[in-house]
Amino acid sequence: MSRFVITTTLAAGLALGAVGSAQAEDIKQVYDFYCAQCHGVNGDGKGVNVTADFATDPRNFTVGAEMAKRTDEDIKGVIKDGGPSISKSPLMPPWGATLSAAQVDGLLGYIRKFAK
């Protein structure tokens, strides 16, 4: 009986770890699809869409001092409602109708990690 409990507990722990890892990979894919074109795969604001004639510099998520100025709610608001929601560029589109609340929360955490 105890061998069964240990095996079941171990299997459940491994499954939960795999789910957490899968969710992290999913958020990376969401970031890569919706954000990286402008903000860059490394969060440095140097995405493939950013050219010399681009109208604004996308936020560089790697600058901790700048990122610290924005609350989590500010960042989630920009993701959901676009740049104009905090008086920033309209080139930052609103993704609120496209992304789930869980994806927005995941992106917040993913973006915050660039500044650490």
N, C-alpha and C positions, 0 to 999 in steps of 0.2 A: 504493500500500500504506500509506504513512504517513497519508494522508488518512483511510483506513478505520480505522486504529488511533486516530487523534485523535477521529474521529466516534463510534466505539464507546465510547471512554473517557469522552467528554463525556456521551453518552447514559446510560451506567451511573451516572455521578456524579449526574446529574439524577434518575434513578430512585431512587437511594438517598436523596437529599434528600427526595423526595416521600414515600417510605416513612417516614422519620423524622418528617416533618410530619404524616402520617396517624396515626402512633402517638401523637403528642402530642395530636392532636384526639380520638383514641379515649380516652385517659386523661382528658381534660377531660370527655368524655361520661360516663365511669364515675364521676368525681367528682360531676358534676352530678346523676346519677341516685341514687347511694348515699350521698353525703356532704353535699351542699349543702342538703338540707332542714333539717338541724340546724346545720351549720357555716357555712352561708351561701355564696353564689357567690363571695364575696371572701375566704372563709376567716376571717371575723371573728366567727363564733359566732352570727350573727344570721340563721339560716335561717327559712324560712316556717313551720316546725313549732314554732318557739320562741315561746311565748306567755308572758304574765305568770305563769301558773300552771304553767309547765314546771318539773319537779322539780329540774333542775340547769342550770348554764350550760355549753353545749357548749364544747369547747376553742376558743379564739381562736388560730388559726394565725399571725396577723400579729404576735404579741408575741414577738419574737426571744429575749428573755431566758427566757421560759417554754418555748419550743420547744427551746432549747439544753439544757434539763434532761433532755430525752428522747432516748435513743439511737435510732438507726435501727431497731434490733431491738425496742425498746419500742414504737415506732410501728407497725411491721409486726405485732407481736404483738397490739396493740389492734385493728388492722384485721381480723386473722384470727380472734382469740379474744374480742373485745369488751372493754368497759371493766373488768369484774371481773378480767381477766388482770393488770392492774396496780393493783388495788384502787381502781378508779374506777367510775363509775355503770354499772349494768346497762342503762341506756337506750342506751348505745353497744352496738349488736348485733354479734355475730360474723359476719364475712363470709367466713371461711375456706372454707366449703363452697360458696360462690357465686362467689368471685373466683379467678382463676388466680394463680399465683405472679408472673407477669409483670405482671398488673394491680396486685397489691399493691405490687410494686417501683415501678411507674409512679406509683401514688398517693403513695407515700412521697416521691418526687422532686417531684411536683406540690404536695404539702402543704408541703414544705420551702421552696419558692419563695415562698410567701405571707409568710414571715418575713424575706425579704431586702430 
